[in-house]
Amino acid sequence: METVNPMPKDEADPVTDTASAQLRADLRTLAADLETLKADMTALGKNQVDRVKANVVGMDQSLGDQLSEKPLRTLAVTFAAGYLFAAITR
């Protein structure tokens, strides 16, 4: 399908040309803004992942320390949790 231009090239409408140029400039600005947003969101996500990993490592070390300090208490809590789980699922 062939597109027909109703205006000859030498009679181009200056208003349309200005609007087209403005639209192209707006699209370039939008594309740049989207790239910036993408980079910002990537950095934010990476920072959040790093924070969660650091928290998990800290909790793991804390749990390991508690298990080493109070092994009988840990065993009793584990036994009680297992007993309750068995009683509930029975």
VEXDREN-2710 file (C-alpha; in Angstrom, 1 decimal):
% VEXDREN-2710
k/r/px/py/pz
1/MET/0.0/0.0/0.0
2/GLU/1.5/3.3/-1.1
3/THR/1.2/6.4/1.1
4/VAL/0.1/9.5/-0.7
5/ASN/1.4/12.8/0.6
6/PRO/-1.3/15.5/0.0
7/MET/1.2/18.3/0.1
8/PRO/4.0/18.7/-2.3
9/LYS/7.5/19.0/-0.8
10/ASP/7.9/22.6/-1.8
11/GLU/4.6/23.6/0.0
12/ALA/5.3/22.0/3.4
13/ASP/3.4/23.5/6.3
14/PRO/5.7/25.2/8.8
15/VAL/3.4/24.4/11.7
16/THR/3.5/20.7/10.9
17/ASP/7.3/20.8/10.5
18/THR/7.6/22.6/13.9
19/ALA/5.2/20.1/15.5
20/SER/7.1/17.1/14.0
21/ALA/10.4/18.5/15.2
22/GLN/9.0/19.1/18.7
23/LEU/7.6/15.5/18.7
24/ARG/11.0/14.1/17.7
25/ALA/12.7/16.1/20.4
26/ASP/10.2/14.9/22.9
27/LEU/10.7/11.3/21.9
28/ARG/14.5/11.7/22.2
29/THR/14.0/13.2/25.7
30/LEU/11.7/10.4/26.6
31/ALA/14.1/7.7/25.4
32/ALA/16.9/9.3/27.4
33/ASP/14.7/9.5/30.5
34/LEU/13.8/5.9/30.1
35/GLU/17.4/4.9/29.9
36/THR/18.2/6.9/33.0
37/LEU/15.2/5.3/34.8
38/LYS/16.4/1.8/33.8
39/ALA/19.9/2.5/35.1
40/ASP/18.5/3.9/38.4
41/MET/16.2/1.0/38.9
42/THR/19.0/-1.5/38.1
43/ALA/21.3/0.2/40.7
44/LEU/18.5/0.3/43.3
45/GLY/17.7/-3.4/42.8
46/LYS/21.4/-4.3/43.0
47/ASN/21.7/-2.3/46.3
48/GLN/18.7/-4.0/47.7
49/VAL/20.1/-7.5/46.8
50/ASP/23.4/-6.6/48.4
51/ARG/21.6/-5.4/51.6
52/VAL/19.5/-8.6/51.8
53/LYS/22.6/-10.8/51.3
54/ALA/24.4/-8.9/54.1
55/ASN/21.5/-9.4/56.4
56/VAL/21.3/-13.1/55.6
57/VAL/25.0/-13.5/56.3
58/GLY/24.6/-11.7/59.6
59/MET/21.6/-13.8/60.7
60/ASP/23.5/-17.0/59.7
61/GLN/26.4/-16.0/61.8
62/SER/24.1/-15.0/64.7
63/LEU/22.3/-18.3/64.5
64/GLY/25.5/-20.2/64.5
65/ASP/26.7/-18.3/67.5
66/GLN/23.5/-19.0/69.4
67/LEU/23.7/-22.7/68.5
68/SER/27.2/-22.9/69.8
69/GLU/26.4/-21.0/73.0
70/LYS/23.2/-22.8/74.0
71/PRO/23.1/-26.2/72.3
72/LEU/20.6/-27.8/74.8
73/ARG/18.2/-24.9/74.5
74/THR/18.4/-25.2/70.7
75/LEU/17.7/-28.9/70.9
76/ALA/14.7/-28.4/73.2
77/VAL/13.2/-25.8/70.9
78/THR/13.7/-28.0/67.9
79/PHE/12.1/-30.9/69.7
80/ALA/9.1/-28.8/70.8
81/ALA/8.6/-27.5/67.3
82/GLY/8.7/-31.0/65.8
83/TYR/6.3/-32.2/68.4
84/LEU/3.8/-29.4/67.7
85/PHE/4.2/-29.9/64.0
86/ALA/3.5/-33.7/64.4
87/ALA/0.5/-33.0/66.7
88/ILE/-1.0/-30.5/64.2
89/THR/-0.6/-32.6/61.1
90/ARG/-2.0/-35.8/62.8
END
